[in-house]
Amino acid sequence: MNILFICSRNQWRSPTAEQVWRNHADWSVRSAGTSRNAKRRVTADLIRWADVIFVMEHKHKSRLSADFFRLLEHKPVHVLDIPDEYRYMDPELIDIFKAAIPAFMT
């Protein structure tokens, strides 16, 4: 299962999710951002690669839909509702990911 995590700048939230789940036996994970200033910007190739996409906020889903509508037609995109108030590997953020992601994957 290929999972893509997306936030704005691919600086704190999505890279944390990628780090938390990178050693999962059944998942291959990557992260990207929707902003022009993102460390790794989301691309059509990343969207094609992903089986499931998790975005941190509704604005990320809207931006993906605007930029990659056809590629997303049959692909689940889940909004986690995680505000941009955490730093990379923040323990509270890690706990949120550990609690939220498995619920979507069952």
Residue pairs with C-beta under 8 A, 6 or more apart in sequence:
1 26
1 27
1 28
1 51
1 52
1 105
2 27
2 28
2 29
2 30
2 49
2 50
2 51
2 52
3 21
3 27
3 28
3 29
3 30
3 50
3 51
3 52
3 53
3 54
3 101
4 29
4 30
4 31
4 32
4 42
4 46
4 47
4 49
4 50
4 52
4 53
4 54
5 13
5 14
5 15
5 17
5 18
5 29
5 30
5 31
5 32
5 53
5 54
5 55
5 56
6 14
6 31
6 32
6 33
6 34
6 42
6 53
6 54
6 55
6 56
6 60
6 64
7 13
7 14
7 31
7 33
7 34
7 55
7 56
7 57
7 60
7 84
8 33
8 34
8 35
8 38
8 56
8 60
8 84
9 33
9 35
9 37
9 38
9 39
10 31
10 32
10 33
10 35
10 38
10 39
10 40
10 41
11 33
11 38
11 39
11 88
12 84
12 86
12 87
12 88
12 90
12 93
13 56
13 82
13 84
13 86
13 93
14 31
14 32
14 33
14 56
15 31
15 39
15 88
16 86
16 88
16 89
16 90
16 93
16 94
16 97
17 29
17 31
17 54
17 97
17 101
18 29
18 30
18 31
19 89
20 94
20 97
20 98
21 27
21 29
21 97
21 101
22 29
27 105
30 46
30 49
30 50
31 40
32 38
32 40
32 41
32 42
32 43
32 46
33 39
33 40
33 41
33 42
34 41
34 42
34 59
34 60
34 63
34 64
34 67
35 41
42 64
42 67
42 68
44 68
44 71
47 53
47 64
47 68
47 71
47 72
47 75
48 71
50 75
51 75
52 75
52 76
52 78
52 104
52 105
53 64
53 72
53 75
53 76
53 77
53 78
54 77
54 78
54 80
54 101
54 104
55 61
55 64
55 77
55 78
55 79
55 80
56 79
56 80
56 81
56 82
56 83
56 84
57 79
57 81
57 82
57 83
57 84
58 79
58 81
60 79
61 77
61 79
64 72
64 77
65 72
78 104
80 96
80 100
82 93
82 96
86 92
86 93
87 93
